[in-house]
Structures are given as structure tokens and as C-alpha cells.
Amino acid sequence: MVRWIFSFIIIFPVLAYCWYLYDNSINPNEMPASIHNEPATPGLNTALDDGPYAFFSKNDQQLELKWVCNEQLIEKTQQVTEVIKPVCAYPREINVRQQYALEPLFRYSAEKLAVISDVHGQYDVMTQLLTANAVVDSQLNWAFGNGHLVVVGDVMDRGDKVTEILWWLYQLEQQAAAAGGRVHLLLGNHETMVLYNDLRYINKKYQQVATRLGTDYTGLYNENSVLGQWLRSRPVLAQVNDMLFVHGGLHPDYLSLGMSMSEVNEQFRQSLGIARDKLKEVPVLNFLYGSLGPLWYRGYFREENAVTEPVLTQLLSTLNVNRIVVGHTSMDGVFSHFGGKVISVDSNIKHGKGGEILLWQAGVLLRGTVSGEQLPMRTLLEKDIQAN
């Protein structure tokens, strides 16, 4: 008996650490033989409800709308100028825009900022965080005035309320602009994966929805769909004030591309949806979509392909920014690294149990919680001391 207990004590931490590595180590160059779809999020309502999915038709003057409500397909056709009324799933009215501006510089200034990342279909946690920190009001409408909200990629995959988040951000973008603010949705690796039909990490619910709608999940976001067109207009890189936002990070080799931020964004925009094998055939795209590229790089936090602080300082100087804000690598909150030169904002929202957002105003960085507390920034070392 003692031998069994001793073996358990030795083996359990090893298994736990292996699970941690698995949970944070998707590699764009490692394609598993089997599909690992995320299970549906457990809840009281098990009916299959999703939508709307909206597609332009007849010279973009009409919309073909589709929902799955209680596992049944519902279809409707209406004019683009008409408001989309809720049927099931997403509960809000939607005004569709026909043009999505591609701004050339992707550089902005703002008096205040809120930043969130890697929500992965966890609509409820996201709404709690933004409501508690006064980015939206109790009705989930924009309440941040002339402030900017930055979503640093990975809205898609894993969770079961991706549709709700995308339509909500689509509407918040309009509300923010009307108030003098902005919403910046950046693309993460999971958005690009869905668009090039790598569906390993979609929630099982969306497999079922796509089957009901007679397509695959990528087809729901094709170039003729409202949300598909909108996603294809989103950047990978954006700068607000002295902060550069990117999902994974920038390896020093990024500078060897010799490309401006707008040129990099255009490279991504033109290549969205191209199969991964084809991307590898083009050297620039192979780098941009690879493990050292902006969507996948983790070297600020891991020994593999790690960056040193002097090299990071030179990178920031060359880019003419003071810090880089990234998601992609999950941690139990928002953290400061390298003396504030890097801020990580993937706070494990993907598990649906909570998280944090980054707040900035008048040069002060804070962490916003689901309870509305706004706390000082911390480093990983401080976190480890608290945990022990």
C-alpha cells in the first residue's frame, strides 16, 4: 500500500505538468492525424441553437439568413438595409454594413484603453469582464466613450458561443465609432486556422451546426458571408499610443522582412483562407504563419526561441514603441514582463471560469477583474510568491 501511495505522489505531478504543456503547445507545423474537437460546454440548455449566419446575395442587395433553432434549420431572405431580428441564439438586433474600411496605417491614439485576449467562445466571461470594468453597460452596449477596446485575437474555437461574440463585437465596433471610440479586433492563430479549414479545435456544437446548414464550419465564414468579409478586413498588427498589439509576439527575425506594419497586415489579408501547405511554399508567408511569426511566437515566455532583454529593447526601439502587448500564451491573469516592455493578456478565459483585462489611462496600467476591481500590474515572480 505504501508503495502505491509513493508511486502516485511521484507520477501525479508529472502527469499534471504534461497536461499543462499540452494545453499550451499547439504547433502550426504539427498536424495530428485525428481531429480534437472541443466538447460542448455543459449547461442546462442542451438544445442546438446557433445563428444568425448571414450571406450576401443578388449583388449584395439581399441577405440570406440561416439559424439552427432547437436543431431545426430556419432560413430567411431580406434586404441588406433591413434590421436582422433575433430568432434564436444571438438575442440582439443587427444592422449589417456593406463596406469594411481597410485603414492603411493601423496606428491610433487614445485617452484610455481596455484590452482582452483569447476569449475562445466564452461569451459570458467576456461580457462579465467588460461590464464590470465599465467598457459596456448592463445592456451590453458601448459605455467606454472615446476609449479603445483591443481584442488581441482568438475569439474562435474551443467554446460554444463564438457566434455571439463575433456579432457582439461587430455591433460594438459601430457603437464605439459613433461615440468617438474604437474596437480593434485583431486576428489570432485560431481565426486563421478556421479560415484555412483547420478545424481541429472547433467546439463539437459547431460541427453539428455546419452539418445542419449543409457545409463545413469554414463555409459559414466564406468570402460571401457578412462575418467572413468582416474578419478578412481585420489586422494582425495594430498600434495604439506607444503600444504594439499582436496575438503571439514578434521574434527579432521579423525585422528582416523589411516590411511596414500595413504591408504585413496586407500580406495576411491577401492570404487568409489559403491552405497551410500552400502557405509554406511562399517564404514570407511561411514565416508569417510559422512558429516565429506574429500569430504563433511564444519566445517572450519560453526557453525555445527565447528573446533576451537587450534584443527586445532593440526590437522595440526599431519599431518605435515602448511595449508589446500579446495574447496566445495562457497565464492566470494579466502580467508584466521584461520591466513592462511586454504585457501578456491571455488570462485563461478559455476555461470559462474567469479572467482579467488590461486597462490603461493617463500612462497607468491596471488589471481589471470580473468583480470590477482594478488592481496594480504584477510580474510572474510576484505571482509565484503569492501562490507559495
Salt bridges, closest charged atoms under 4 A:
ASP23 OD2 - LYS350 NZ 3.84
ASP23 OD2 - HIS351 NE2 3.36
GLU38 OE2 - ARG158 NH1 3.31
GLU71 OE1 - ARG212 NH2 3.23
GLU75 OE2 - LYS66 NZ 3.95
GLU93 OE2 - LYS85 NZ 2.70
GLU103 OE2 - ARG182 NH1 3.02
ASP118 OD2 - HIS120 NE2 3.69
ASP118 OD2 - HIS247 NE2 3.92
ASP124 OD2 - LYS161 NZ 3.28
ASP154 OD2 - HIS120 NE2 3.43
ASP154 OD2 - HIS247 NE2 3.07
ASP157 OD2 - HIS190 ND1 2.58
GLU173 OE1 - ARG97 NH2 2.42
GLU173 OE2 - ARG234 NH1 2.62
ASP198 OD2 - ARG200 NH2 2.88
GLU223 OE2 - ARG232 NE 3.94
ASP253 OD2 - HIS251 ND1 3.64
GLU266 OE2 - ARG269 NH2 2.66
GLU309 OE2 - LYS341 NZ 3.03
ASP332 OD2 - LYS383 NZ 3.71
GLU356 OE2 - ARG367 NH1 2.80
GLU356 OE2 - ARG378 NH2 3.72
